[in-house]
Amino acid sequence: MRTSRFVSTVALSMCVAAMTGGCAQGTSQNDAGESRSVPRSARAQDDLLKSAESALVRRCLTDRGVSLPPAPRESAKKGTGNGSGSGSGSAQDQGAARQRQFPYGIDDPAWAAEYGFGGAAGTGAPDRGDGSRDTSRTQQTQRTRQAQQTRQAQQQRLADALFGTGRRELSTRTATGQVVKANSDGCLAETQRVLYGDQARWFRSEVAVNNLEAGAHQRVTRDPAYRAVLARWSRCVAPVHKAEDPGELRSAWQRRARDLEPRQATELQRRYAVAEARCVRSTGLADTGARLEKRHAADVRAQYADLIADHRQMRERGLRHAVRHGI
């Protein structure tokens, strides 16, 4: 899992929760004597730290004789549609529309009628081979398997160099109760020591900060006020499909979709999604969740105030280090 987490996103992720803020400012000189300022906006600060982390990690990996995979080609990121079709707008616009977030259930029936649950529109049909043997295909399969094994070995080497190996010395618990562990001997750990001064302290504070929102969300779903509204939602959606919560409704669609043709799976997805949205709207489930989250988010921030302060302080140190050394 450590391997796939990194390889799936070549650039290092810099996930800073919005609850923490952070406003490091000031001007300093870099190693060349040039004057540079710490950016004022949170987004620019995030970009600077992401760039600094990436540069330091690449240096470390190079020193260890490990190379990062090539970045995706720019052309692959651009849409290739010709403008035809029933929808309007670019593929990127449609993708953005599909990726709306509904933390407490879809509350927009019109959106649900168009995008379903927001994922893939249908399901892939199983491969139905005729069972005949093809020597060339067998050889190709062997070559493909060998290439996959080579890639996996390269990815494992990259993951070991990045995340470290052996027993994971660092451990902390998130606001949701999950235990997160990390090594202290990889390039990521080395980068964090350089930028933030104390890798173990940064690890604990970053894990805490990155899970504040999830912790608040979990508390909402366990709140009696939310559970009461959720029960009404369940009764509302029962004529379409019995489900205790929106997640169970989506799982039910996935199970049924496996045995359906793509068009039928899409129709069923939209039917379930519209039912979810209408019942969320009529019961006020999403509004209740959002209202309760404000209170629980404040409680979580208060509980983790010390770690939030640590994180902000070390972020500011990292920003000053990046500016001073021009990275």
C-alpha positions in Angstrom: 0.0 0.0 0.0 2.9 2.3 0.7 4.1 1.7 -2.9 0.8 2.5 -4.6 0.3 5.6 -2.5 3.4 7.2 -3.9 3.5 5.8 -7.4 -0.1 6.8 -8.1 0.9 10.5 -7.5 4.4 11.2 -8.6 4.4 14.7 -7.2 4.4 14.8 -3.4 1.1 15.7 -1.8 1.0 18.7 0.5 -2.3 18.3 2.3 -2.9 21.2 4.7 -6.3 21.3 6.3 -8.1 24.6 5.9 -8.9 24.7 9.7 -5.3 25.5 10.6 -4.7 28.7 8.7 -1.1 29.9 8.8 0.2 33.2 7.7 4.0 33.2 7.8 5.4 36.4 6.3 8.8 38.1 6.1 11.7 38.8 3.7 15.0 37.0 3.7 18.0 36.5 1.4 18.6 33.2 -0.4 22.0 31.6 -0.7 22.8 33.8 -3.7 22.2 36.9 -1.7 18.9 37.7 -3.5 16.0 39.0 -1.5 12.9 36.7 -1.5 9.7 37.0 0.5 7.6 34.3 2.0 4.3 34.4 0.0 1.3 35.8 1.8 -1.5 33.6 0.5 -2.1 30.1 1.9 -2.2 28.6 -1.6 1.1 30.2 -2.6 2.7 28.9 0.7 1.4 25.4 0.0 2.9 25.6 -3.5 6.2 26.7 -2.2 6.4 23.9 0.4 5.3 21.3 -2.2 8.0 22.5 -4.6 10.6 22.5 -1.8 9.6 19.0 -0.7 9.7 17.7 -4.2 13.2 19.3 -4.9 14.7 17.9 -1.7 13.2 14.4 -2.2 14.5 14.3 -5.8 18.0 15.3 -4.6 17.9 12.6 -1.9 16.7 9.9 -4.3 19.4 10.9 -6.8 22.0 10.5 -4.1 20.7 7.0 -3.4 20.7 6.1 -7.1 16.9 6.0 -7.5 15.0 7.9 -10.2 11.4 9.1 -10.1 9.0 7.9 -12.9 8.6 10.5 -15.7 5.8 13.0 -15.3 2.6 12.5 -17.3 2.8 14.0 -20.8 1.1 17.3 -21.0 -0.9 16.2 -24.1 -2.5 13.4 -22.0 -4.0 16.0 -19.7 -5.8 17.9 -22.4 -9.3 17.0 -23.6 -9.6 15.3 -27.1 -13.3 15.8 -27.7 -14.4 17.5 -30.9 -17.3 19.3 -29.4 -20.0 16.9 -30.6 -22.4 15.1 -28.3 -25.4 15.9 -26.3 -23.6 17.6 -23.4 -22.3 21.2 -23.4 -18.9 22.5 -22.2 -15.5 20.9 -22.2 -14.6 17.5 -20.8 -12.8 19.2 -18.0 -15.9 21.2 -17.1 -18.0 18.1 -17.1 -15.4 16.3 -15.0 -15.4 19.1 -12.5 -19.2 19.1 -12.3 -19.2 15.3 -11.7 -16.7 15.6 -8.9 -18.9 17.7 -6.5 -18.6 16.7 -2.9 -21.6 15.6 -0.9 -20.3 14.6 2.6 -23.8 13.9 4.0 -25.6 12.6 0.9 -26.4 14.1 -2.5 -28.9 16.9 -2.0 -29.3 17.9 -5.6 -31.8 15.7 -7.5 -31.0 17.3 -10.9 -27.3 16.6 -10.5 -28.1 13.1 -9.4 -30.3 12.6 -12.5 -27.4 13.6 -14.7 -24.3 12.2 -12.9 -25.7 9.4 -10.7 -23.3 9.0 -7.8 -20.6 10.9 -9.6 -18.4 8.0 -10.4 -18.1 5.9 -13.6 -21.4 5.9 -15.6 -21.4 2.1 -16.1 -19.6 -1.0 -15.4 -17.2 -3.0 -17.5 -18.4 -6.2 -19.0 -16.4 -9.3 -18.0 -14.0 -10.7 -20.5 -15.6 -13.7 -22.3 -12.8 -15.6 -24.0 -13.5 -18.6 -26.2 -10.9 -20.8 -24.4 -8.8 -21.4 -27.5 -5.0 -21.4 -27.1 -3.0 -18.8 -29.1 0.8 -19.2 -28.9 1.5 -15.6 -29.9 -0.9 -14.4 -27.2 0.7 -16.7 -24.6 4.1 -15.3 -25.4 2.8 -11.7 -25.3 1.2 -12.5 -21.9 4.6 -13.8 -20.6 6.3 -10.7 -21.8 3.7 -8.5 -20.2 4.0 -10.4 -16.9 7.8 -10.0 -17.0 7.4 -6.3 -17.7 5.0 -5.9 -14.8 7.3 -7.7 -12.5 10.1 -5.4 -13.5 7.9 -2.4 -12.9 6.8 -3.7 -9.5 10.5 -4.2 -8.5 11.3 -0.7 -9.6 8.3 0.7 -7.7 9.3 -1.2 -4.6 12.8 0.1 -4.7 11.4 3.6 -5.2 9.0 3.2 -2.3 11.7 1.8 0.0 14.0 4.8 -0.8 11.2 7.3 -0.3 9.4 5.9 2.7 12.1 3.9 4.4 12.3 0.2 5.3 12.1 -2.0 8.3 10.1 -1.4 11.4 8.2 1.9 11.3 9.5 3.8 14.3 6.9 6.7 14.3 3.3 6.1 15.3 0.4 8.4 16.1 -3.4 8.2 16.3 -5.7 10.3 14.2 -8.9 12.1 15.3 -10.8 9.2 13.8 -8.9 6.7 15.9 -6.8 5.3 13.1 -3.2 4.5 13.9 -0.7 5.9 11.3 2.9 4.8 11.2 6.0 5.9 9.3 9.7 5.2 9.0 12.4 7.7 9.8 15.1 6.5 7.3 13.6 7.4 3.9 14.0 10.4 1.7 10.7 11.8 2.8 11.8 11.7 6.4 15.1 13.3 5.5 13.3 16.1 3.6 11.0 16.7 6.6 14.0 17.0 8.9 15.7 19.5 6.6 12.6 21.7 6.1 10.8 21.4 9.4 13.6 20.6 11.9 12.0 17.7 13.7 10.6 14.9 11.6 8.9 13.1 14.4 7.2 16.2 15.6 6.2 17.2 12.1 4.8 13.7 11.4 2.6 13.8 14.5 1.3 17.3 13.8 0.8 16.8 10.1 -1.2 13.6 10.6 -3.3 15.3 13.2 -4.0 18.4 11.0 -4.7 16.3 7.9 -7.4 14.3 9.7 -9.2 17.1 11.5 -12.0 17.3 9.0 -12.4 13.5 9.0 -12.6 13.5 12.8 -15.3 16.2 12.7 -17.2 14.2 10.1 -17.0 11.0 12.1 -18.4 12.8 15.2 -21.3 14.1 13.1 -22.2 10.6 11.9 -22.4 9.4 15.5 -24.3 12.4 16.8 -27.9 11.4 18.0 -29.4 14.4 16.2 -27.8 13.3 12.9 -28.8 9.6 13.5 -32.4 10.7 14.0 -32.5 12.5 10.7 -30.7 9.6 9.0 -33.4 7.2 10.2 -36.0 9.4 8.5 -33.9 9.3 5.3 -33.8 5.5 5.5 -37.6 5.3 5.7 -37.9 7.7 2.8 -35.6 5.8 0.5 -37.0 2.3 1.4 -39.5 2.1 -1.4 -36.6 2.2 -3.9 -34.1 0.2 -1.9 -33.7 -0.5 1.8 -30.6 1.2 3.1 -29.5 2.6 6.5 -27.4 5.3 5.0 -26.2 6.7 1.5 -23.1 4.6 1.6 -25.1 1.4 1.9 -27.3 2.5 -1.0 -24.3 3.0 -3.2 -22.9 -0.4 -2.2 -26.2 -2.0 -3.1 -26.0 -0.4 -6.6 -22.4 -1.7 -7.1 -23.5 -5.2 -6.2 -26.4 -5.2 -8.6 -24.5 -3.5 -11.4 -22.1 -6.4 -11.7 -24.8 -8.5 -13.3 -26.1 -5.7 -15.6 -25.2 -4.3 -19.0 -23.6 -0.9 -18.8 -26.7 1.0 -19.9 -28.8 -0.8 -17.3 -26.2 -0.2 -14.6 -26.2 3.5 -15.4 -30.0 3.7 -15.3 -30.1 2.0 -12.0 -27.3 4.2 -10.6 -29.3 7.3 -11.6 -32.5 5.9 -10.1 -30.8 5.2 -6.8 -29.0 8.5 -6.8 -32.1 10.5 -7.4 -33.9 8.6 -4.6 -31.0 9.4 -2.3 -31.0 13.1 -3.3 -34.8 13.6 -3.0 -34.8 12.0 0.5 -31.7 14.0 1.6 -33.5 17.1 0.5 -36.9 16.3 2.1 -35.4 15.2 5.4 -32.7 17.9 5.6 -30.0 15.3 6.1 -27.2 17.3 4.4 -28.2 20.6 6.2 -28.2 18.8 9.5 -24.8 17.3 8.9 -23.3 20.7 7.8 -24.8 22.4 10.9 -23.5 19.8 13.3 -20.1 19.8 11.6 -19.4 23.4 12.6 -19.8 22.5 16.3 -17.8 19.3 16.1 -15.1 20.9 14.0 -14.6 23.5 16.7 -14.4 20.7 19.4 -11.8 18.8 17.3 -9.7 21.9 16.8 -9.7 22.6 20.5 -8.7 19.0 21.3 -5.7 19.2 18.9 -4.8 22.8 19.5 -1.3 22.0 20.6 -0.5 19.9 17.5 -2.2 22.6 15.3 0.2 25.2 16.8 3.2 22.9 16.3 2.2 22.4 12.6 1.8 26.1 12.0 5.2 26.9 13.6 7.0 24.2 11.6 5.3 25.3 8.4 6.6 28.7 8.9 10.1 27.3 9.5 9.8 25.3 6.3 8.7 28.4 4.3 11.6 30.5 5.6 14.1 27.6 4.9 12.7 27.3 1.3 13.0 31.0 0.7 16.5 31.3 2.3 17.9 28.4 0.2 16.0 29.1 -3.0 14.3 25.8 -3.2 
